[in-house]
Structure formats: structure tokens, C-alpha cells
């Protein structure tokens, strides 16, 4: 498959390089990433400055790589519309330096890059690893990304699906597997609150699972849309 890889940690980030090494073995990979660290940039775009893409050389990586003076969302749109001459089958963003769980995904450039792909009608996956302590290993997150990529049906790869994958900081043999779940609230590593007992990404990460949450850019609260409409229909 033809893949576009990006991130928010920048073109020189180790997580991006390891992700590329795994995926370029059996896929046609192009890399389009920010020229500097852009963590926490959310879904911001560049409106007033000109965007440029410079070819970059990444040691140990065979895939073509481009360094872009923009946000992660800019990189995805530029990669899809300007850099890649053929249709991209999937966008993969990461491996992020740290979790993107619960409401924190709203601030995440990594997840926003994946959502930008979805807006462009290209399926995507965001990949993040807990790197709180020094013994983290991006290879573990890359292996889980390959597992998810290999397992999802072609139907997912044809639609504008966003999959948010988070991997805990554990030896691979101690990770209990993958839990598909909802996004939770604010992640707090040491907080023994009610979030620990709800079926969300925040909960399952604390229990030693990798988590996979399907996302979409439609933020409509469908639970109350009818009730809200009734309020105004009476006036």
C-alpha cells in the first residue's frame, strides 16, 4: 500500500524513524513531517505564511522524506495534495513521544494530523507511546501499529476512519493485548479516581493494555440534538 507518514515531534524524531523502518518493508512510504517540534499544536494550520517542503535524508530510511515549515495538519494536506503523485491509501501519524489519551487528543498534533487525513477522505492511524521514563522502546509501539494495520479490514482502509492507538510503557510480554474502547477524560498517571473503573482508554492503559479508539471529526453531540431542537421549536 501507499502510505504517508507524519508526526508532530518533527522530521528528526526517533519515533517517526522507527515507524518508517517497520512500514517501508512491505509498503510504499512517503514521509512529510514538520521541520521543528510542533507538539501541542492541535489542529492548527498555517494561514499567512508560505509553506515549503525540503527533501530530507534520514539515516537508515529508504523512503523519501520531506521537511515542512508547517503544522502536522499542514504536512498531511501538503503530502496528500502536493508531494505524493499517486493516491495515498492511508496516513499514519507518530510514533508520538507520550500518550494521546482522553480529552488530551484535542491538543494533540499527532491525532490532528490523522484527523486531517480523514477530512481529506483518507483513512488514518495515530500512534503514541508512553515515554514518561527512560526505559521506553518505540519498537514496541511500532509492532502494535503493524498489528493493527494488518488486522483491520479493507473496508476500514477505504473509508475516512481515524484509529487512535496508545501503547503503555511496559515490556511487550507484559502488555495484556489491545482494547478497543471509548476516549476517557483527563489522563492522570497517579489519580485513583472513577476514571480507573470506566471502559475508556484512560482506564485500560492503567490496567496494562494498549488501547485503540476510533475517532471522527464530527463533534456533534447527537445525544441532545433533538432536545436542543425542541427548545427552539416552542418559540
ZADO-1210 file (C-alpha; in nm, 4 decimals, padded with zeros to 6 digits):
<atoms>
<atom x="00.0000" y="00.0000" z="00.0000" code="UNK" pos="1"/>
<atom x="00.0985" y="00.3625" z="-00.0435" code="UNK" pos="2"/>
<atom x="00.1386" y="00.5304" z="00.2950" code="UNK" pos="3"/>
<atom x="00.2049" y="00.8850" z="00.4094" code="UNK" pos="4"/>
<atom x="00.3829" y="00.9098" z="00.7462" code="UNK" pos="5"/>
<atom x="00.3861" y="01.2234" z="00.9580" code="UNK" pos="6"/>
<atom x="00.4077" y="01.3359" z="01.3224" code="UNK" pos="7"/>
<atom x="00.4154" y="01.6413" z="01.5479" code="UNK" pos="8"/>
<atom x="00.7586" y="01.5805" z="01.7037" code="UNK" pos="9"/>
<atom x="00.9386" y="01.6816" z="01.3852" code="UNK" pos="10"/>
<atom x="01.1293" y="01.5247" z="01.0987" code="UNK" pos="11"/>
<atom x="01.4212" y="01.4246" z="01.3261" code="UNK" pos="12"/>
<atom x="01.2104" y="01.2377" z="01.5828" code="UNK" pos="13"/>
<atom x="01.3163" y="00.8839" z="01.6677" code="UNK" pos="14"/>
<atom x="00.9579" y="00.7599" z="01.6845" code="UNK" pos="15"/>
<atom x="00.8913" y="00.8647" z="01.3247" code="UNK" pos="16"/>
<atom x="01.2105" y="00.6975" z="01.2017" code="UNK" pos="17"/>
<atom x="01.1330" y="00.3665" z="01.3713" code="UNK" pos="18"/>
<atom x="00.7762" y="00.3728" z="01.2404" code="UNK" pos="19"/>
<atom x="00.9114" y="00.4242" z="00.8885" code="UNK" pos="20"/>
<atom x="01.1551" y="00.1331" z="00.9214" code="UNK" pos="21"/>
<atom x="00.8707" y="-00.1042" z="01.0038" code="UNK" pos="22"/>
<atom x="00.6237" y="00.0142" z="00.7421" code="UNK" pos="23"/>
<atom x="00.8582" y="00.0606" z="00.4476" code="UNK" pos="24"/>
<atom x="00.9435" y="-00.3107" z="00.4490" code="UNK" pos="25"/>
<atom x="00.6197" y="-00.4022" z="00.2694" code="UNK" pos="26"/>
<atom x="00.4697" y="-00.0661" z="00.1682" code="UNK" pos="27"/>
<atom x="00.5494" y="00.2381" z="-00.0426" code="UNK" pos="28"/>
<atom x="00.6161" y="00.5064" z="00.2189" code="UNK" pos="29"/>
<atom x="00.6493" y="00.8826" z="00.1887" code="UNK" pos="30"/>
<atom x="00.7310" y="01.0980" z="00.4927" code="UNK" pos="31"/>
<atom x="00.6078" y="01.4558" z="00.5343" code="UNK" pos="32"/>
<atom x="00.6778" y="01.5985" z="00.8795" code="UNK" pos="33"/>
<atom x="00.7286" y="01.9376" z="01.0460" code="UNK" pos="34"/>
<atom x="01.0777" y="02.0816" z="01.0289" code="UNK" pos="35"/>
<atom x="01.0670" y="02.1525" z="01.4052" code="UNK" pos="36"/>
<atom x="00.8913" y="02.0218" z="01.7154" code="UNK" pos="37"/>
<atom x="00.5173" y="02.1031" z="01.6924" code="UNK" pos="38"/>
<atom x="00.3723" y="01.9137" z="01.9884" code="UNK" pos="39"/>
<atom x="00.0504" y="02.0542" z="02.1316" code="UNK" pos="40"/>
<atom x="-00.0311" y="02.2381" z="01.8101" code="UNK" pos="41"/>
<atom x="-00.3703" y="02.0698" z="01.7862" code="UNK" pos="42"/>
<atom x="-00.5437" y="02.1133" z="01.4518" code="UNK" pos="43"/>
<atom x="-00.3886" y="02.4499" z="01.3726" code="UNK" pos="44"/>
<atom x="-00.2971" y="02.5358" z="01.0152" code="UNK" pos="45"/>
<atom x="-00.0681" y="02.7947" z="00.8577" code="UNK" pos="46"/>
<atom x="-00.2755" y="03.0771" z="00.7150" code="UNK" pos="47"/>
<atom x="-00.0465" y="03.3717" z="00.6399" code="UNK" pos="48"/>
<atom x="00.2951" y="03.2234" z="00.5632" code="UNK" pos="49"/>
<atom x="00.4018" y="03.0265" z="00.2569" code="UNK" pos="50"/>
<atom x="00.4585" y="02.6558" z="00.3095" code="UNK" pos="51"/>
<atom x="00.7705" y="02.4947" z="00.1695" code="UNK" pos="52"/>
<atom x="00.8838" y="02.1345" z="00.1583" code="UNK" pos="53"/>
<atom x="01.2517" y="02.0443" z="00.1538" code="UNK" pos="54"/>
<atom x="01.3716" y="01.6930" z="00.0810" code="UNK" pos="55"/>
<atom x="01.5337" y="01.5405" z="00.3887" code="UNK" pos="56"/>
<atom x="01.7698" y="01.2476" z="00.4339" code="UNK" pos="57"/>
<atom x="01.7021" y="01.0191" z="00.7266" code="UNK" pos="58"/>
<atom x="01.9837" y="00.7732" z="00.8081" code="UNK" pos="59"/>
<atom x="01.8720" y="00.4142" z="00.7726" code="UNK" pos="60"/>
<atom x="01.5461" y="00.5057" z="00.5950" code="UNK" pos="61"/>
<atom x="01.4962" y="00.4310" z="00.2259" code="UNK" pos="62"/>
<atom x="01.1694" y="00.6211" z="00.1879" code="UNK" pos="63"/>
<atom x="01.1535" y="00.9733" z="00.0503" code="UNK" pos="64"/>
<atom x="01.1178" y="01.2279" z="00.3285" code="UNK" pos="65"/>
<atom x="01.0190" y="01.5942" z="00.3282" code="UNK" pos="66"/>
<atom x="01.0643" y="01.8582" z="00.5962" code="UNK" pos="67"/>
<atom x="00.7822" y="02.1149" z="00.6001" code="UNK" pos="68"/>
<atom x="00.7688" y="02.4531" z="00.7739" code="UNK" pos="69"/>
<atom x="00.4152" y="02.3974" z="00.8939" code="UNK" pos="70"/>
<atom x="00.1919" y="02.2197" z="01.1412" code="UNK" pos="71"/>
<atom x="00.1123" y="01.8470" z="01.1382" code="UNK" pos="72"/>
<atom x="-00.2210" y="01.9198" z="00.9661" code="UNK" pos="73"/>
<atom x="-00.0325" y="02.1281" z="00.7052" code="UNK" pos="74"/>
<atom x="00.2036" y="01.8352" z="00.6464" code="UNK" pos="75"/>
<atom x="-00.0796" y="01.5944" z="00.5790" code="UNK" pos="76"/>
<atom x="-00.2598" y="01.8208" z="00.3353" code="UNK" pos="77"/>
<atom x="00.0627" y="01.9136" z="00.1575" code="UNK" pos="78"/>
<atom x="00.1690" y="01.5496" z="00.1477" code="UNK" pos="79"/>
<atom x="-00.1600" y="01.4342" z="00.0006" code="UNK" pos="80"/>
<atom x="-00.2087" y="01.7223" z="-00.2449" code="UNK" pos="81"/>
<atom x="00.1425" y="01.8271" z="-00.3452" code="UNK" pos="82"/>
<atom x="00.4093" y="01.5724" z="-00.2586" code="UNK" pos="83"/>
<atom x="00.2546" y="01.2332" z="-00.3324" code="UNK" pos="84"/>
<atom x="00.1921" y="01.1930" z="-00.7041" code="UNK" pos="85"/>
<atom x="-00.0302" y="00.8862" z="-00.6553" code="UNK" pos="86"/>
<atom x="-00.3298" y="00.8273" z="-00.4318" code="UNK" pos="87"/>
<atom x="-00.2336" y="00.7565" z="-00.0705" code="UNK" pos="88"/>
<atom x="-00.4084" y="00.4559" z="00.0841" code="UNK" pos="89"/>
<atom x="-00.3519" y="00.5501" z="00.4481" code="UNK" pos="90"/>
<atom x="-00.1887" y="00.8165" z="00.6663" code="UNK" pos="91"/>
<atom x="-00.0053" y="00.7105" z="00.9818" code="UNK" pos="92"/>
<atom x="00.0965" y="00.9715" z="01.2391" code="UNK" pos="93"/>
<atom x="00.3566" y="00.9088" z="01.5102" code="UNK" pos="94"/>
<atom x="00.5101" y="00.7486" z="01.6969" code="UNK" pos="95"/>
<atom x="00.4315" y="01.0266" z="01.9413" code="UNK" pos="96"/>
<atom x="00.6588" y="01.0961" z="02.2366" code="UNK" pos="97"/>
<atom x="00.3940" y="01.0406" z="02.5053" code="UNK" pos="98"/>
<atom x="00.0306" y="00.9330" z="02.5330" code="UNK" pos="99"/>
<atom x="-00.2603" y="01.0899" z="02.3455" code="UNK" pos="100"/>
<atom x="-00.5460" y="00.9735" z="02.5676" code="UNK" pos="101"/>
<atom x="-00.8873" y="01.1062" z="02.6609" code="UNK" pos="102"/>
<atom x="-00.9503" y="01.4770" z="02.6150" code="UNK" pos="103"/>
<atom x="-00.5775" y="01.5337" z="02.5579" code="UNK" pos="104"/>
<atom x="-00.6345" y="01.4311" z="02.1961" code="UNK" pos="105"/>
<atom x="-00.7920" y="01.7740" z="02.1418" code="UNK" pos="106"/>
<atom x="-00.4485" y="01.9323" z="02.1919" code="UNK" pos="107"/>
<atom x="-00.2540" y="01.6690" z="02.0014" code="UNK" pos="108"/>
<atom x="-00.0819" y="01.7493" z="01.6746" code="UNK" pos="109"/>
<atom x="-00.0308" y="01.3758" z="01.6227" code="UNK" pos="110"/>
<atom x="-00.4019" y="01.2971" z="01.6381" code="UNK" pos="111"/>
<atom x="-00.4942" y="01.6133" z="01.4488" code="UNK" pos="112"/>
<atom x="-00.2713" y="01.5050" z="01.1606" code="UNK" pos="113"/>
<atom x="-00.4641" y="01.1779" z="01.1444" code="UNK" pos="114"/>
<atom x="-00.7964" y="01.3637" z="01.1588" code="UNK" pos="115"/>
<atom x="-00.6812" y="01.5952" z="00.8781" code="UNK" pos="116"/>
<atom x="-00.6347" y="01.2847" z="00.6648" code="UNK" pos="117"/>
<atom x="-00.9895" y="01.1820" z="00.7491" code="UNK" pos="118"/>
<atom x="-01.1171" y="01.5233" z="00.6391" code="UNK" pos="119"/>
<atom x="-00.9388" y="01.4561" z="00.3096" code="UNK" pos="120"/>
<atom x="-01.1224" y="01.1186" z="00.2902" code="UNK" pos="121"/>
<atom x="-00.8110" y="00.9128" z="00.3604" code="UNK" pos="122"/>
<atom x="-00.8147" y="00.6578" z="00.6464" code="UNK" pos="123"/>
<atom x="-00.5554" y="00.7117" z="00.9154" code="UNK" pos="124"/>
<atom x="-00.3988" y="00.5952" z="01.2387" code="UNK" pos="125"/>
<atom x="-00.2310" y="00.7922" z="01.5180" code="UNK" pos="126"/>
<atom x="00.0295" y="00.6026" z="01.7225" code="UNK" pos="127"/>
<atom x="00.1534" y="00.7130" z="02.0657" code="UNK" pos="128"/>
<atom x="00.3810" y="00.5597" z="02.3284" code="UNK" pos="129"/>
<atom x="00.4188" y="00.6376" z="02.6972" code="UNK" pos="130"/>
<atom x="00.7709" y="00.7797" z="02.7317" code="UNK" pos="131"/>
<atom x="00.7488" y="00.9078" z="03.0885" code="UNK" pos="132"/>
<atom x="01.0561" y="00.7134" z="03.1992" code="UNK" pos="133"/>
<atom x="01.3867" y="00.6328" z="03.0333" code="UNK" pos="134"/>
<atom x="01.3191" y="00.2658" z="02.9504" code="UNK" pos="135"/>
<atom x="01.0708" y="00.3286" z="02.6683" code="UNK" pos="136"/>
<atom x="01.1068" y="00.1434" z="02.3369" code="UNK" pos="137"/>
<atom x="00.9491" y="00.2809" z="02.0181" code="UNK" pos="138"/>
<atom x="00.9867" y="-00.0633" z="01.8585" code="UNK" pos="139"/>
<atom x="00.7070" y="-00.1952" z="02.0813" code="UNK" pos="140"/>
<atom x="00.4671" y="00.0747" z="01.9619" code="UNK" pos="141"/>
<atom x="00.5725" y="00.0129" z="01.6002" code="UNK" pos="142"/>
<atom x="00.4960" y="-00.3587" z="01.6376" code="UNK" pos="143"/>
<atom x="00.1491" y="-00.2797" z="01.7693" code="UNK" pos="144"/>
<atom x="00.0953" y="-00.0343" z="01.4824" code="UNK" pos="145"/>
<atom x="00.1841" y="-00.3078" z="01.2350" code="UNK" pos="146"/>
<atom x="-00.0527" y="-00.5461" z="01.4148" code="UNK" pos="147"/>
<atom x="-00.3426" y="-00.3014" z="01.3912" code="UNK" pos="148"/>
<atom x="-00.2618" y="-00.2144" z="01.0302" code="UNK" pos="149"/>
<atom x="-00.2509" y="-00.5827" z="00.9348" code="UNK" pos="150"/>
<atom x="-00.5686" y="-00.6718" z="01.1231" code="UNK" pos="151"/>
<atom x="-00.8089" y="-00.4020" z="01.0063" code="UNK" pos="152"/>
<atom x="-01.0327" y="-00.4963" z="00.7185" code="UNK" pos="153"/>
<atom x="-01.0056" y="-00.3424" z="00.3742" code="UNK" pos="154"/>
<atom x="-01.3349" y="-00.1654" z="00.4462" code="UNK" pos="155"/>
<atom x="-01.1598" y="00.0444" z="00.7101" code="UNK" pos="156"/>
<atom x="-00.8783" y="00.1252" z="00.4703" code="UNK" pos="157"/>
<atom x="-01.1273" y="00.2546" z="00.2140" code="UNK" pos="158"/>
<atom x="-01.3120" y="00.4953" z="00.4413" code="UNK" pos="159"/>
<atom x="-01.2277" y="00.8059" z="00.6423" code="UNK" pos="160"/>
<atom x="-01.1627" y="00.6169" z="00.9640" code="UNK" pos="161"/>
<atom x="-00.9258" y="00.7504" z="01.2320" code="UNK" pos="162"/>
<atom x="-00.7789" y="00.4953" z="01.4735" code="UNK" pos="163"/>
<atom x="-00.6038" y="00.6290" z="01.7839" code="UNK" pos="164"/>
<atom x="-00.3528" y="00.3746" z="01.9191" code="UNK" pos="165"/>
<atom x="-00.1813" y="00.4207" z="02.2560" code="UNK" pos="166"/>
<atom x="00.0817" y="00.1822" z="02.3939" code="UNK" pos="167"/>
<atom x="00.1827" y="00.1661" z="02.7622" code="UNK" pos="168"/>
<atom x="00.5369" y="00.1765" z="02.8931" code="UNK" pos="169"/>
<atom x="00.5725" y="-00.1960" z="02.9618" code="UNK" pos="170"/>
<atom x="00.7817" y="-00.4832" z="02.8240" code="UNK" pos="171"/>
<atom x="00.5914" y="-00.6268" z="02.5299" code="UNK" pos="172"/>
<atom x="00.5323" y="-00.9567" z="02.7104" code="UNK" pos="173"/>
<atom x="00.3548" y="-00.7724" z="02.9935" code="UNK" pos="174"/>
<atom x="00.1119" y="-00.5805" z="02.7721" code="UNK" pos="175"/>
<atom x="-00.2214" y="-00.7600" z="02.8052" code="UNK" pos="176"/>
<atom x="-00.3342" y="-00.7013" z="02.4458" code="UNK" pos="177"/>
<atom x="-00.5384" y="-00.4377" z="02.2643" code="UNK" pos="178"/>
<atom x="-00.8646" y="-00.2968" z="02.3996" code="UNK" pos="179"/>
<atom x="-01.0961" y="-00.1160" z="02.1593" code="UNK" pos="180"/>
<atom x="-01.2640" y="00.1487" z="02.3730" code="UNK" pos="181"/>
<atom x="-01.4025" y="00.4994" z="02.4098" code="UNK" pos="182"/>
<atom x="-01.1877" y="00.8007" z="02.4855" code="UNK" pos="183"/>
<atom x="-01.1936" y="00.8976" z="02.8505" code="UNK" pos="184"/>
<atom x="-01.1404" y="01.2156" z="03.0492" code="UNK" pos="185"/>
<atom x="-00.8130" y="01.3772" z="03.1517" code="UNK" pos="186"/>
<atom x="-00.5297" y="01.1278" z="03.1919" code="UNK" pos="187"/>
<atom x="-00.3527" y="01.1388" z="03.5275" code="UNK" pos="188"/>
<atom x="-00.0993" y="00.8643" z="03.5855" code="UNK" pos="189"/>
<atom x="-00.1359" y="00.8628" z="03.9641" code="UNK" pos="190"/>
<atom x="-00.5014" y="00.9543" z="04.0125" code="UNK" pos="191"/>
<atom x="-00.7126" y="00.6724" z="04.1677" code="UNK" pos="192"/>
<atom x="-01.0387" y="00.8349" z="04.0555" code="UNK" pos="193"/>
<atom x="-01.3520" y="00.6949" z="03.8939" code="UNK" pos="194"/>
<atom x="-01.1790" y="00.7005" z="03.5553" code="UNK" pos="195"/>
<atom x="-00.9917" y="00.3889" z="03.6682" code="UNK" pos="196"/>
<atom x="-01.3131" y="00.1895" z="03.6584" code="UNK" pos="197"/>
<atom x="-01.4746" y="00.3067" z="03.3352" code="UNK" pos="198"/>
<atom x="-01.4312" y="00.1298" z="02.9997" code="UNK" pos="199"/>
<atom x="-01.2162" y="00.4018" z="02.8410" code="UNK" pos="200"/>
<atom x="-00.8665" y="00.4421" z="02.7022" code="UNK" pos="201"/>
<atom x="-00.7534" y="00.6092" z="03.0259" code="UNK" pos="202"/>
<atom x="-00.8771" y="00.3131" z="03.2297" code="UNK" pos="203"/>
<atom x="-00.7363" y="00.0352" z="03.0122" code="UNK" pos="204"/>
<atom x="-00.3943" y="00.1982" z="02.9748" code="UNK" pos="205"/>
<atom x="-00.3629" y="00.1980" z="03.3547" code="UNK" pos="206"/>
<atom x="-00.4554" y="-00.1718" z="03.3547" code="UNK" pos="207"/>
<atom x="-00.1722" y="-00.2582" z="03.1149" code="UNK" pos="208"/>
<atom x="-00.3487" y="-00.2736" z="02.7786" code="UNK" pos="209"/>
<atom x="-00.2725" y="-00.0980" z="02.4530" code="UNK" pos="210"/>
<atom x="-00.5841" y="00.0964" z="02.3533" code="UNK" pos="211"/>
<atom x="-00.7452" y="00.1608" z="02.0165" code="UNK" pos="212"/>
<atom x="-01.0162" y="00.4237" z="01.9832" code="UNK" pos="213"/>
<atom x="-01.1996" y="00.5013" z="01.6568" code="UNK" pos="214"/>
<atom x="-01.2371" y="00.8790" z="01.6144" code="UNK" pos="215"/>
<atom x="-01.4173" y="01.1188" z="01.3812" code="UNK" pos="216"/>
<atom x="-01.4004" y="01.4933" z="01.3270" code="UNK" pos="217"/>
<atom x="-01.7785" y="01.5306" z="01.3672" code="UNK" pos="218"/>
<atom x="-01.8105" y="01.6812" z="01.7175" code="UNK" pos="219"/>
<atom x="-02.1907" y="01.6958" z="01.7166" code="UNK" pos="220"/>
<atom x="-02.3485" y="01.5878" z="02.0467" code="UNK" pos="221"/>
<atom x="-02.6148" y="01.3602" z="01.8995" code="UNK" pos="222"/>
<atom x="-02.7483" y="01.2707" z="02.2455" code="UNK" pos="223"/>
<atom x="-02.9005" y="01.6141" z="02.2923" code="UNK" pos="224"/>
<atom x="-02.9548" y="01.7429" z="01.9377" code="UNK" pos="225"/>
<atom x="-03.3258" y="01.6527" z="01.9389" code="UNK" pos="226"/>
<atom x="-03.3764" y="01.8000" z="02.2858" code="UNK" pos="227"/>
<atom x="-03.1998" y="02.1215" z="02.1820" code="UNK" pos="228"/>
<atom x="-03.4134" y="02.1488" z="01.8670" code="UNK" pos="229"/>
<atom x="-03.7313" y="02.1114" z="02.0764" code="UNK" pos="230"/>
<atom x="-03.6281" y="02.4075" z="02.2924" code="UNK" pos="231"/>
<atom x="-03.6332" y="02.6358" z="01.9916" code="UNK" pos="232"/>
<atom x="-03.9349" y="02.4820" z="01.8193" code="UNK" pos="233"/>
<atom x="-04.1525" y="02.6132" z="02.1056" code="UNK" pos="234"/>
<atom x="-04.0623" y="02.9754" z="02.0378" code="UNK" pos="235"/>
</atoms>
